[in-house]
């Protein structure tokens, strides 16, 4: 039997935002790398204002920052899920965690490349 779709509710939507903000709070409380990403993002944003980057460049910077934070959040969720599933050392769990960490690394390298493409010509 099919479940009836739930009716739209502002209070339910508001609760979903509270859960999402709680996730950000959890990320910043538990992941030291998130603080490094945040510091880098603040630095890049300040540099963008100082160097008066274009709207297109701002779009690329915003996307890069969001991409890195999204990957960090997904990585953290996967790591916590793996820790919940198995507290013992397991090769497959290690590979899953390594792959999730690699996603963050790829995102960070991509963000660095975007930053270099935008800022190197402006600085030099």
DSSP file (Angstrom, degrees, kcal/mol; ACC not computed):
  #  RESIDUE AA STRUCTURE BP1 BP2  ACC     N-H-->O    O-->H-N    N-H-->O    O-->H-N    TCO  KAPPA ALPHA  PHI   PSI    X-CA   Y-CA   Z-CA
    1    1 A X              0   0    0      0, 0.0     2,-0.2     0, 0.0     0, 0.0   0.000 360.0 360.0 360.0 132.2    0.0    0.0    0.0
    2    2 A X        -     0   0    0      1,-0.1     2,-0.3     0, 0.0     0, 0.0  -0.484 360.0-123.1 -76.0 140.1    1.4    3.4   -1.0
    3    3 A X        -     0   0    0     -2,-0.2     2,-0.1     1,-0.1    -1,-0.1  -0.652  28.9-114.9 -81.4 136.8    1.9    6.0    1.7
    4    4 A X        -     0   0    0     -2,-0.3    -1,-0.1     1,-0.1     3,-0.1  -0.469  35.7-103.9 -70.7 139.9    0.1    9.3    1.1
    5    5 A X        -     0   0    0     -2,-0.1     2,-0.1     1,-0.1    -1,-0.1  -0.379  39.4-111.0 -63.5 141.6    2.3   12.3    0.5
    6    6 A X        -     0   0    0      1,-0.1     2,-0.1    -3,-0.1    -1,-0.1  -0.457  32.5-111.0 -73.2 145.8    2.6   14.5    3.5
    7    7 A X        -     0   0    0     -2,-0.1     2,-0.1     1,-0.1    -1,-0.1  -0.447  39.4 -94.3 -74.9 149.5    1.0   18.0    3.2
    8    8 A X        -     0   0    0     -2,-0.1     2,-0.4     4,-0.0    -1,-0.1  -0.400  47.7-178.8 -64.2 136.9    3.3   21.0    3.1
    9    9 A X     >  -     0   0    0      1,-0.1     4,-2.2    -2,-0.1     5,-0.2  -0.986  29.8-149.5-143.3 128.8    3.9   22.5    6.5
   10   10 A X  H  > S+     0   0    0     -2,-0.4     4,-2.8     1,-0.2     5,-0.2   0.876 102.7  53.8 -63.5 -36.6    5.9   25.6    7.4
   11   11 A X  H  > S+     0   0    0      2,-0.2     4,-2.1     1,-0.2    -1,-0.2   0.881 108.5  48.9 -67.7 -35.8    6.7   24.2   10.8
   12   12 A X  H  > S+     0   0    0      2,-0.2     4,-1.8     1,-0.2    -1,-0.2   0.910 112.6  48.3 -67.3 -41.6    8.1   21.0    9.2
   13   13 A X  H  X S+     0   0    0     -4,-2.2     4,-1.6     2,-0.2    -2,-0.2   0.918 111.1  50.6 -63.7 -43.3   10.2   23.1    6.7
   14   14 A X  H  X S+     0   0    0     -4,-2.8     4,-1.9     1,-0.2    -1,-0.2   0.899 108.4  52.7 -61.8 -40.4   11.5   25.2    9.6
   15   15 A X  H  X S+     0   0    0     -4,-2.1     4,-2.4     1,-0.2    -1,-0.2   0.881 104.3  56.0 -62.6 -37.8   12.4   22.0   11.5
   16   16 A X  H  X S+     0   0    0     -4,-1.8     4,-1.9     1,-0.2    -1,-0.2   0.869 106.9  49.9 -65.2 -34.2   14.4   20.8    8.5
   17   17 A X  H  X S+     0   0    0     -4,-1.6     4,-2.8     2,-0.2     5,-0.2   0.892 108.2  53.2 -68.2 -38.8   16.4   24.0    8.5
   18   18 A X  H  X S+     0   0    0     -4,-1.9     4,-2.2     1,-0.2    -2,-0.2   0.912 109.0  49.4 -60.6 -41.9   17.1   23.5   12.2
   19   19 A X  H  X S+     0   0    0     -4,-2.4     4,-1.9     2,-0.2    -1,-0.2   0.908 111.4  49.2 -62.9 -41.7   18.4   20.0   11.5
   20   20 A X  H  X S+     0   0    0     -4,-1.9     4,-1.9     2,-0.2    -2,-0.2   0.922 111.6  47.5 -65.4 -44.2   20.6   21.3    8.8
   21   21 A X  H  X S+     0   0    0     -4,-2.8     4,-2.3     1,-0.2    -1,-0.2   0.861 109.1  55.0 -65.8 -33.6   22.1   24.1   11.0
   22   22 A X  H  X S+     0   0    0     -4,-2.2     4,-2.6    -5,-0.2    -1,-0.2   0.876 105.2  53.9 -63.7 -36.9   22.6   21.5   13.7
   23   23 A X  H  X S+     0   0    0     -4,-1.9     4,-2.5     2,-0.2    -2,-0.2   0.903 108.0  48.9 -63.0 -41.7   24.6   19.5   11.2
   24   24 A X  H  X S+     0   0    0     -4,-1.9     4,-2.5     2,-0.2    -2,-0.2   0.910 111.2  50.4 -63.3 -41.3   26.8   22.5   10.5
   25   25 A X  H  X S+     0   0    0     -4,-2.3     4,-2.0     1,-0.2    -2,-0.2   0.926 110.6  49.3 -61.3 -45.0   27.3   23.0   14.2
   26   26 A X  H  X S+     0   0    0     -4,-2.6     4,-1.9     2,-0.2     5,-0.2   0.911 110.0  52.1 -60.6 -43.2   28.2   19.3   14.6
   27   27 A X  H  X S+     0   0    0     -4,-2.5     4,-2.2     1,-0.2     7,-0.3   0.941 112.3  44.1 -58.3 -49.5   30.7   19.6   11.7
   28   28 A X  H  < S+     0   0    0     -4,-2.5    -1,-0.2     1,-0.2    -2,-0.2   0.798 115.3  49.0 -70.2 -27.2   32.4   22.6   13.3
   29   29 A X  H  < S+     0   0    0     -4,-2.0    -1,-0.2    -5,-0.2    -2,-0.2   0.787 123.3  29.0 -79.2 -27.2   32.5   21.1   16.8
   30   30 A X  H  < S+     0   0    0     -4,-1.9     2,-0.6    -5,-0.2    -2,-0.2   0.615 107.6  67.5-112.7 -13.3   33.9   17.7   15.6
   31   31 A X    >X  -     0   0    0     -4,-2.2     4,-0.8    -5,-0.2     3,-0.6  -0.908  48.1-171.4-121.3 111.4   36.0   18.3   12.6
   32   32 A X  H >> S+     0   0    0     -2,-0.6     4,-1.3     1,-0.2     3,-0.6   0.849  89.3  61.2 -64.2 -34.6   39.3   20.3   12.8
   33   33 A X  H 3> S+     0   0    0      1,-0.2     4,-2.5     2,-0.2    -1,-0.2   0.818  94.7  62.6 -63.7 -29.5   39.6   20.3    9.0
   34   34 A X  H <> S+     0   0    0     -3,-0.6     4,-2.4    -7,-0.3    -1,-0.2   0.871 101.5  51.9 -62.6 -35.5   36.3   22.2    8.8
   35   35 A X  H <X S+     0   0    0     -4,-0.8     4,-2.5    -3,-0.6    -1,-0.2   0.872 108.3  50.7 -68.6 -36.3   38.0   25.1   10.7
   36   36 A X  H  X S+     0   0    0     -4,-1.3     4,-2.4     2,-0.2    -2,-0.2   0.927 111.8  47.6 -64.6 -44.3   40.9   25.0    8.2
   37   37 A X  H  X S+     0   0    0     -4,-2.5     4,-2.5     1,-0.2    -2,-0.2   0.897 112.0  50.5 -62.5 -40.1   38.4   25.2    5.3
   38   38 A X  H  X S+     0   0    0     -4,-2.4     4,-2.5     2,-0.2    -2,-0.2   0.916 110.4  48.7 -64.9 -43.5   36.5   28.0    7.1
   39   39 A X  H  X S+     0   0    0     -4,-2.5     4,-2.3     1,-0.2    -2,-0.2   0.913 112.8  48.3 -62.6 -42.5   39.7   30.0    7.6
   40   40 A X  H  X S+     0   0    0     -4,-2.4     4,-2.6     2,-0.2    -2,-0.2   0.904 111.0  51.0 -63.7 -40.8   40.7   29.5    4.0
   41   41 A X  H  X S+     0   0    0     -4,-2.5     4,-2.6     2,-0.2    -2,-0.2   0.921 110.7  47.8 -63.3 -44.4   37.2   30.6    2.8
   42   42 A X  H  X S+     0   0    0     -4,-2.5     4,-2.5     2,-0.2    -1,-0.2   0.916 112.5  49.7 -62.9 -43.0   37.4   33.8    4.9
   43   43 A X  H  X S+     0   0    0     -4,-2.3     4,-2.6     2,-0.2    -2,-0.2   0.923 112.5  46.9 -60.2 -46.2   40.8   34.6    3.6
   44   44 A X  H  X S+     0   0    0     -4,-2.6     4,-2.6     2,-0.2    -2,-0.2   0.891 111.6  50.9 -65.6 -40.5   39.7   34.0    0.0
   45   45 A X  H  X S+     0   0    0     -4,-2.6     4,-2.0     2,-0.2    -1,-0.2   0.926 111.8  47.2 -63.5 -44.4   36.6   36.2    0.5
   46   46 A X  H  X S+     0   0    0     -4,-2.5     4,-2.5     1,-0.2    -2,-0.2   0.924 112.7  49.5 -61.5 -44.5   38.6   39.0    2.0
   47   47 A X  H  X S+     0   0    0     -4,-2.6     4,-2.6     1,-0.2    -2,-0.2   0.887 107.8  55.1 -61.4 -40.1   41.1   38.7   -0.9
   48   48 A X  H  <>S+     0   0    0     -4,-2.6     5,-1.9     1,-0.2     4,-0.4   0.899 110.3  44.9 -60.7 -41.7   38.2   38.8   -3.4
   49   49 A X  H ><5S+     0   0    0     -4,-2.0     3,-0.7     3,-0.2    -2,-0.2   0.917 113.7  49.9 -67.9 -42.7   37.0   42.1   -1.9
   50   50 A X  H 3<5S+     0   0    0     -4,-2.5    -2,-0.2     1,-0.2    -1,-0.2   0.886 117.3  39.7 -63.0 -39.1   40.5   43.6   -1.8
   51   51 A X  T 3<5S-     0   0    0     -4,-2.6    -1,-0.2    -5,-0.2    -2,-0.2   0.402 104.9-130.0 -93.7   2.4   41.2   42.6   -5.4
   52   52 A X  T < 5 -     0   0    0     -3,-0.7    -3,-0.2    -4,-0.4    -4,-0.1   0.934  31.6-161.9  50.5  58.6   37.7   43.5   -6.6
   53   53 A X      < -     0   0    0     -5,-1.9    -1,-0.1     1,-0.1    66,-0.0  -0.281  19.5-100.6 -69.7 158.8   37.0   40.3   -8.5
   54   54 A X     >  -     0   0    0      1,-0.1     4,-2.4     4,-0.0     5,-0.2  -0.168  30.0-103.6 -76.3 169.8   34.3   40.1  -11.1
   55   55 A X  H  > S+     0   0    0      1,-0.2     4,-2.2     2,-0.2     5,-0.1   0.905 123.2  51.5 -59.7 -42.9   30.8   38.6  -10.6
   56   56 A X  H  > S+     0   0    0      1,-0.2     4,-1.9     2,-0.2    -1,-0.2   0.885 109.5  49.7 -62.3 -39.1   31.8   35.5  -12.6
   57   57 A X  H  > S+     0   0    0      2,-0.2     4,-2.5     1,-0.2    -1,-0.2   0.883 108.8  52.7 -67.2 -38.5   34.9   35.1  -10.4
   58   58 A X  H  X S+     0   0    0     -4,-2.4     4,-3.1     2,-0.2     5,-0.2   0.893 107.0  53.2 -62.3 -39.4   32.7   35.4   -7.3
   59   59 A X  H  X S+     0   0    0     -4,-2.2     4,-2.5     2,-0.2    -2,-0.2   0.933 110.5  46.7 -60.6 -45.2   30.4   32.7   -8.7
   60   60 A X  H  X S+     0   0    0     -4,-1.9     4,-2.5     2,-0.2    -2,-0.2   0.908 113.9  48.1 -63.3 -42.5   33.4   30.4   -9.1
   61   61 A X  H  X S+     0   0    0     -4,-2.5     4,-2.6     2,-0.2     5,-0.2   0.933 112.7  47.8 -64.7 -46.5   34.7   31.2   -5.6
   62   62 A X  H  X S+     0   0    0     -4,-3.1     4,-2.6     1,-0.2     5,-0.2   0.917 113.0  48.9 -60.9 -43.3   31.3   30.7   -4.0
   63   63 A X  H  X S+     0   0    0     -4,-2.5     4,-2.7    -5,-0.2    -1,-0.2   0.928 111.4  49.6 -61.7 -44.4   30.9   27.4   -5.8
   64   64 A X  H  X S+     0   0    0     -4,-2.5     4,-2.4     2,-0.2    -2,-0.2   0.916 112.2  47.2 -62.3 -44.1   34.4   26.2   -4.8
   65   65 A X  H  X S+     0   0    0     -4,-2.6     4,-2.4     1,-0.2     5,-0.2   0.941 114.9  46.1 -63.1 -47.1   33.8   27.1   -1.1
   66   66 A X  H  X S+     0   0    0     -4,-2.6     4,-2.6    -5,-0.2    -2,-0.2   0.877 111.1  53.6 -62.1 -38.5   30.4   25.3   -1.2
   67   67 A X  H  X S+     0   0    0     -4,-2.7     4,-2.3    -5,-0.2    -2,-0.2   0.928 110.5  45.5 -62.4 -47.2   31.9   22.3   -3.0
   68   68 A X  H  X S+     0   0    0     -4,-2.4     4,-2.4    39,-0.2    -2,-0.2   0.936 115.3  46.4 -64.6 -46.4   34.6   21.9   -0.3
   69   69 A X  H  X S+     0   0    0     -4,-2.4     4,-2.4     1,-0.2    -2,-0.2   0.899 111.7  52.0 -64.8 -38.9   32.2   22.3    2.6
   70   70 A X  H  X S+     0   0    0     -4,-2.6     4,-2.5    -5,-0.2    -1,-0.2   0.925 111.4  46.5 -61.9 -44.0   29.7   19.9    1.0
   71   71 A X  H  X S+     0   0    0     -4,-2.3     4,-2.9     2,-0.2    33,-0.2   0.887 111.4  52.0 -66.1 -37.9   32.3   17.2    0.5
   72   72 A X  H  X S+     0   0    0     -4,-2.4     4,-2.4     2,-0.2    -2,-0.2   0.898 110.7  48.5 -64.2 -39.8   33.6   17.7    4.1
   73   73 A X  H  X S+     0   0    0     -4,-2.4     4,-2.4     2,-0.2    -2,-0.2   0.929 113.4  46.1 -65.7 -45.9   30.0   17.3    5.4
   74   74 A X  H  X S+     0   0    0     -4,-2.5     4,-2.6     2,-0.2    -2,-0.2   0.918 112.7  51.2 -63.1 -43.2   29.5   14.1    3.3
   75   75 A X  H  X S+     0   0    0     -4,-2.9     4,-2.7     1,-0.2    -2,-0.2   0.925 110.9  48.0 -59.1 -45.5   32.9   12.8    4.4
   76   76 A X  H  X S+     0   0    0     -4,-2.4     4,-2.6     1,-0.2     5,-0.2   0.908 111.4  50.3 -63.4 -42.2   32.1   13.4    8.1
   77   77 A X  H  X S+     0   0    0     -4,-2.4     4,-2.3     2,-0.2    -1,-0.2   0.918 112.1  47.4 -62.3 -43.2   28.7   11.7    7.7
   78   78 A X  H  X S+     0   0    0     -4,-2.6     4,-2.7     2,-0.2    -2,-0.2   0.920 112.2  49.6 -64.5 -43.7   30.3    8.7    6.1
   79   79 A X  H  X S+     0   0    0     -4,-2.7     4,-2.5     2,-0.2    -2,-0.2   0.922 112.3  47.2 -61.7 -44.3   33.0    8.5    8.7
   80   80 A X  H  X S+     0   0    0     -4,-2.6     4,-1.9     2,-0.2    -1,-0.2   0.893 112.4  50.0 -65.9 -38.7   30.4    8.7   11.6
   81   81 A X  H  X S+     0   0    0     -4,-2.3     4,-2.4    -5,-0.2    -2,-0.2   0.922 111.0  49.3 -63.6 -44.3   28.2    6.1    9.9
   82   82 A X  H  X S+     0   0    0     -4,-2.7     4,-2.6     1,-0.2    -2,-0.2   0.910 110.5  50.4 -61.3 -42.5   31.2    3.7    9.5
   83   83 A X  H  < S+     0   0    0     -4,-2.5    -1,-0.2     1,-0.2    -2,-0.2   0.855 111.6  49.1 -64.4 -34.0   32.2    4.2   13.1
   84   84 A X  H  < S+     0   0    0     -4,-1.9    -2,-0.2    -5,-0.2    -1,-0.2   0.894 113.1  46.4 -69.9 -40.8   28.6    3.4   14.1
   85   85 A X  H  < S+     0   0    0     -4,-2.4     2,-0.4     1,-0.3    -2,-0.2   0.893 129.3  11.3 -70.5 -41.1   28.5    0.3   12.0
   86   86 A X     <  -     0   0    0     -4,-2.6    -1,-0.3    -5,-0.2     4,-0.1  -0.931  46.9-179.1-147.2 117.4   31.8   -1.1   13.1
   87   87 A X  S    S+     0   0    0     -2,-0.4     2,-0.1    -3,-0.2    -1,-0.1   0.656  70.1  86.2 -84.7 -16.8   34.1   -0.1   15.9
   88   88 A X  S    S-     0   0    0      1,-0.1     2,-0.2    -5,-0.0    -2,-0.0  -0.465  94.9 -95.8 -81.2 155.3   36.6   -2.7   14.9
   89   89 A X        +     0   0    0     -2,-0.1     2,-0.3     4,-0.1    -1,-0.1  -0.535  51.1 172.9 -68.5 133.0   39.3   -2.2   12.3
   90   90 A X     >  -     0   0    0     -2,-0.2     4,-2.5     1,-0.1     5,-0.2  -0.984  36.6-136.2-147.4 132.9   38.0   -3.5    8.9
   91   91 A X  H  > S+     0   0    0     -2,-0.3     4,-2.4     1,-0.2     5,-0.2   0.887 106.6  49.6 -57.3 -43.4   39.7   -3.2    5.5
   92   92 A X  H  > S+     0   0    0      2,-0.2     4,-2.3     1,-0.2    -1,-0.2   0.897 110.5  49.7 -66.1 -40.3   36.4   -2.3    3.7
   93   93 A X  H  > S+     0   0    0      2,-0.2     4,-2.6     1,-0.2    -1,-0.2   0.909 110.6  51.5 -62.8 -41.9   35.6    0.4    6.3
   94   94 A X  H  X S+     0   0    0     -4,-2.5     4,-2.7     1,-0.2    -2,-0.2   0.922 110.0  48.7 -60.5 -44.4   39.1    1.8    5.9
   95   95 A X  H  X S+     0   0    0     -4,-2.4     4,-2.5     2,-0.2    -1,-0.2   0.902 110.9  50.5 -63.4 -40.9   38.6    1.9    2.1
   96   96 A X  H  X S+     0   0    0     -4,-2.3     4,-2.2     2,-0.2    -2,-0.2   0.935 113.1  45.5 -61.7 -46.9   35.2    3.6    2.5
   97   97 A X  H  X S+     0   0    0     -4,-2.6     4,-2.5     1,-0.2    -2,-0.2   0.899 112.4  51.3 -64.5 -40.6   36.7    6.2    4.8
   98   98 A X  H  X S+     0   0    0     -4,-2.7     4,-2.3     2,-0.2    -1,-0.2   0.901 109.9  49.9 -63.6 -40.6   39.7    6.7    2.5
   99   99 A X  H  X S+     0   0    0     -4,-2.5     4,-1.6     2,-0.2    -2,-0.2   0.909 110.9  48.9 -64.5 -41.8   37.4    7.2   -0.5
  100  100 A X  H  X S+     0   0    0     -4,-2.2     4,-1.3     1,-0.2    -2,-0.2   0.904 112.0  48.8 -64.5 -40.8   35.3    9.8    1.4
  101  101 A X  H  X S+     0   0    0     -4,-2.5     4,-2.2     1,-0.2    -1,-0.2   0.872 106.9  56.6 -65.6 -36.1   38.5   11.6    2.4
  102  102 A X  H  X S+     0   0    0     -4,-2.3     4,-2.8     1,-0.2    -1,-0.2   0.856 100.8  58.1 -63.2 -34.5   39.7   11.5   -1.2
  103  103 A X  H  X S+     0   0    0     -4,-1.6     4,-2.1     2,-0.2    -1,-0.2   0.906 107.4  46.6 -61.6 -40.9   36.5   13.3   -2.2
  104  104 A X  H  X S+     0   0    0     -4,-1.3     4,-2.8   -33,-0.2    -2,-0.2   0.912 111.3  52.1 -66.0 -42.4   37.4   16.2    0.1
  105  105 A X  H  X S+     0   0    0     -4,-2.2     4,-2.6     2,-0.2     5,-0.2   0.927 109.8  48.2 -60.0 -46.3   40.9   16.2   -1.2
  106  106 A X  H  X S+     0   0    0     -4,-2.8     4,-2.4     1,-0.2    -1,-0.2   0.915 112.8  49.0 -60.7 -43.4   39.7   16.5   -4.8
  107  107 A X  H  X S+     0   0    0     -4,-2.1     4,-2.5    -5,-0.2    -2,-0.2   0.915 112.1  48.2 -62.5 -43.1   37.3   19.3   -3.9
  108  108 A X  H  X S+     0   0    0     -4,-2.8     4,-2.5     2,-0.2    -2,-0.2   0.896 112.0  48.6 -66.5 -40.4   40.1   21.2   -2.0
  109  109 A X  H  X S+     0   0    0     -4,-2.6     4,-2.5     2,-0.2    -1,-0.2   0.903 112.0  50.0 -65.3 -40.4   42.5   20.8   -5.0
  110  110 A X  H  X S+     0   0    0     -4,-2.4     4,-2.4    -5,-0.2    -2,-0.2   0.924 111.3  48.5 -62.2 -44.6   39.8   22.0   -7.3
  111  111 A X  H  X S+     0   0    0     -4,-2.5     4,-2.6     1,-0.2    -2,-0.2   0.901 110.8  51.2 -62.6 -41.3   39.1   25.0   -5.1
  112  112 A X  H  X S+     0   0    0     -4,-2.5     4,-2.7     2,-0.2    -2,-0.2   0.923 109.5  50.1 -61.5 -44.2   42.8   25.7   -4.9
  113  113 A X  H  X S+     0   0    0     -4,-2.5     4,-2.6     2,-0.2    -2,-0.2   0.917 111.0  48.9 -61.0 -43.9   43.0   25.6   -8.7
  114  114 A X  H  X S+     0   0    0     -4,-2.4     4,-2.1     1,-0.2    -1,-0.2   0.928 112.2  49.1 -61.4 -44.7   40.1   28.0   -9.0
  115  115 A X  H  X S+     0   0    0     -4,-2.6     4,-3.1     1,-0.2     5,-0.4   0.907 112.0  47.7 -61.2 -43.2   41.7   30.3   -6.5
  116  116 A X  H  X S+     0   0    0     -4,-2.7     4,-2.0     1,-0.2     5,-0.4   0.912 110.5  51.7 -65.6 -42.2   45.0   30.3   -8.3
  117  117 A X  H  < S+     0   0    0     -4,-2.6     4,-0.4    -5,-0.2    -1,-0.2   0.884 118.7  37.9 -61.2 -38.6   43.4   30.9  -11.7
  118  118 A X  H  X S+     0   0    0     -4,-2.1     4,-0.5    -5,-0.2    -2,-0.2   0.918 124.8  34.2 -79.4 -44.8   41.5   33.9  -10.3
  119  119 A X  H  X S+     0   0    0     -4,-3.1     4,-2.3    -5,-0.2     5,-0.3   0.808 101.7  68.5 -90.7 -30.1   44.1   35.5   -8.0
  120  120 A X  H  X S+     0   0    0     -4,-2.0     4,-2.5    -5,-0.4    -1,-0.2   0.938 102.8  46.6 -58.1 -47.9   47.5   34.9   -9.6
  121  121 A X  H  4 S+     0   0    0     -4,-0.4    -1,-0.2    -5,-0.4    -2,-0.2   0.849 114.2  49.3 -62.9 -29.9   46.8   37.3  -12.5
  122  122 A X  H  < S+     0   0    0     -4,-0.5    -1,-0.2     2,-0.2    -2,-0.2   0.839 114.5  43.3 -77.0 -32.7   45.5   39.9  -10.2
  123  123 A X  H  <        0   0    0     -4,-2.3    -2,-0.2     1,-0.2    -3,-0.2   0.863 360.0 360.0 -80.3 -36.9   48.4   39.7   -7.8
  124  124 A X     <        0   0    0     -4,-2.5    -2,-0.2    -5,-0.3    -3,-0.2   0.400 360.0 360.0-105.2 360.0   51.1   39.6  -10.4
